[in-house]
Amino acid sequence: MTTALHTAPEQGEFDTRLQLSQLDRIADSRHAAAELAENYVGLPIGG
């Protein structure tokens, strides 16, 4: 999550574009957003 939301001072153009494409995927895809949320908080117990 940190690498998705923050840039490093030494980050190059390729890494910046990769980061933006990952954020675009999360913003544009309901399934990608759900996957991020599940990975962030954990999967439901017994589900």
C-alpha positions as CSV (number, residue, x, y, z in Angstrom):
1,M,0.0,0.0,0.0
2,T,2.8,2.4,0.8
3,T,4.5,1.9,-2.6
4,A,1.1,2.5,-4.3
5,L,0.5,5.8,-2.6
6,H,4.0,7.3,-2.0
7,T,6.9,8.1,-4.3
8,A,10.6,7.7,-3.5
9,P,13.0,10.6,-4.3
10,E,15.1,8.2,-6.5
11,Q,12.1,6.8,-8.3
12,G,12.5,6.9,-12.1
13,E,9.9,7.6,-14.8
14,F,9.3,3.9,-15.4
15,D,8.4,3.3,-11.7
16,T,6.2,6.3,-11.6
17,R,4.3,5.2,-14.7
18,L,3.9,1.7,-13.2
19,Q,2.6,3.1,-10.0
20,L,0.1,5.3,-11.8
21,S,-1.1,2.3,-13.9
22,Q,-1.6,0.3,-10.7
23,L,-3.6,3.1,-9.2
24,D,-5.7,3.5,-12.4
25,R,-6.5,-0.2,-12.3
26,I,-7.8,0.1,-8.7
27,A,-9.8,3.2,-9.5
28,D,-11.3,1.8,-12.7
29,S,-12.1,-1.8,-11.6
30,R,-14.5,-2.7,-8.9
31,H,-12.9,-6.1,-8.6
32,A,-9.4,-4.6,-8.3
33,A,-10.7,-2.3,-5.5
34,A,-12.3,-5.2,-3.7
35,E,-9.1,-7.2,-4.0
36,L,-7.1,-4.3,-2.5
37,A,-9.6,-3.9,0.3
38,E,-9.5,-7.7,1.1
39,N,-5.7,-7.8,1.1
40,Y,-5.5,-4.7,3.2
41,V,-7.9,-5.7,6.0
42,G,-7.7,-9.5,5.5
43,L,-10.1,-12.0,4.2
44,P,-13.3,-12.9,6.2
45,I,-12.8,-15.6,8.7
46,G,-14.7,-18.7,7.7
47,G,-15.7,-17.2,4.4
